[in-house]
Amino acid sequence: MSTYTERFKTPVSLSEKEFTYCPGCHHGIAHRLIAEVIDELNIQGKTIMVAPVGCSVFAYDFFDVDGTVAAHGRAPAVATGIKRARPQNIVFTYQGDGDLAAIGTAEIIHAANRGEKITTIFINNAIYGMTGGQMAPTTLLGMKTTTTPYGRDETKDGYPIRVSEVLKELRGVAFLARTKVTTPQDVLKTKKYIKKAFQAQINNIGFGLVEILSTCPTNWGLTPIESMKWLEENMVKEYPLGVFIDKVG
Amino acid sequence: MEKTEKILVKGTEAIAEAAIRAGCRLYFGYPITPQSELTEYMARRLPEVNGTFLQAESEVAVVNMIYGAASTGKRVMTSTSSPGFSLMQEGISYIAGAELPCVFVNVVRGGPGLGDIQPAQSDYFQATKGGGHGDYKLVVLSPESLQEAVELTSHAFDVADKYRIPVLILTDGLLGQMMEPVSFPDFRNLDDLNDHSSWALIGTNNERAPHRVSSFDLDPVNLEKMNLNRHQKYKKITESEKLYEEYKLNDAEIVIVAYGTMGRIVKSVADKAREKGVKAGVFRPISLWPFPYEELEKWSKTAKLFFAVEMSSGQMIEDVKLSINGKRPVEFYGRMGGIVPTPGEILAKLMELI
């Protein structure tokens, strides 16, 4: 008879495919949390994923659910089409900051404003990942990227966009929170938020979004440990954590 | 098909009603002249048949909503006019790549740019040669009357479903805005429509492996394979889905080639030419892709001259020339900017040519 309890097993909603992300990248943690939530809510069989363009373009291969991949920035519109065609399904999008806050600004704002019954997981790592480290709308002031080699300058490049603060003014939003996954406590809190964002959809209340501050060690030019520290010391200041809207209760 | 009762309707509304009768219950759109009545008709009519209407924030969003809805396997459509259709090109490339069945309507107006809101045929290249990136094709159908528009709308959904391909109904503001008596087909039974459950995104229900709807593969060998398969399908469509009309061609020395609104007008040009002793006939492509190349080429054995007439600077004429391949001269007459040429001015040009 076993003397220990198994506490850490692969969520059923994750496929057997190994993640292809760089060491220290937070996509893996975010994926796992989403899968655990899908398992716990018992919605795997009716969930449809809209994967993004960028590093996580293969996300639908990592989740054991039906899925498609949207053009850059268009995931909320694609998800809207799916959800309107099949309201009985659970639809979620997974988007990065270039995807959601630059080319897809219109789509996310209007989907949120319509109170579209979809869930969005928004990965904010302050940089373009797959295209090789260019400036994102969320890049911090002074931060060096391949297209801000002298540091982001607000007089030329404008200010970092605080997406959650923008979205919180929209009345269609049912759940909205910003979080991080750098400590075990953060991970547990993030999972709770993701669950609420899905619950907002399941309960037919409205649009749900969780913004997860994340690392990109490869394009930041830092080790995974240094990246976590940099996120804590710099990103959290620019992007305050917390729950902005919670109509789920 | 019940055809006894005729109703006087506007072009855009005829297409909308025909789509609903064909089983379309999802419409995503954005207003643009001269087709906004189609969007408005859907807003009013779809709730009556338990359908879904949504006015999106832009044509860019519309085409991606179409992508999403079509990926569930249901019958879905949108309509727009030239500048709006340009905005949809990104999504159309993705839809063609992901091989999703859906129907687009482009009520063409004068261009380029903002142009004007009058009828034109200047989107032919964009429609038939691929306005978006990558090697892909849309089935493109162009009606000459409202009755034909109704029939082609039903046909468009069937072709889209049969081949998993986007189908475009290419018309113009003249047809869109005119009124004609039309008889509508009966409502299709939704249960009889194509079963897309083998690939559509409807949830695994924990019973099968996940479905993937996508236009991409980062491995070039796999992507080429995907593209080759798609082109096999295009070949099959080319062999079986060509549509055209021949009018007084048997003894014709001059073959007037025109489509849509112009295809209708040039029939009276041919009649008037015959009154003057000039044997003219009309070849009217109805499917602009696949273009009826061989069917048109056939007439080069008997006719002396081909005469393309378009409301553009000359776009379809390139396909006419490809058909005739230098065997006979191909002349052109066209008006631009939203001007519909009169039968008289076309006849005058024709008489100059002989």
Interface residues (C-beta under 8 A of the other chain):
Chain A: S15 Q44 G45 K46 T47 I48 V50 V57 Y60 D61 F63 D64 V65 D66 G67 T68 V69 A70 A71 R74 A77 V78 A79 T80 G81 I82 K83 R84 A85 R86 N89 A106 E107 H110
Chain B: L26 F28 T52 L54 A56 E57 S58 V60 A61 V62 N64 M65 I66 Y67 G68 A69 A70 S71 T72 K74 V76 E90 G91 Y94 A98 L201 I202 G203 T204 N205 N206 E207 P210 H211 R212 V213 S214 S215 F216
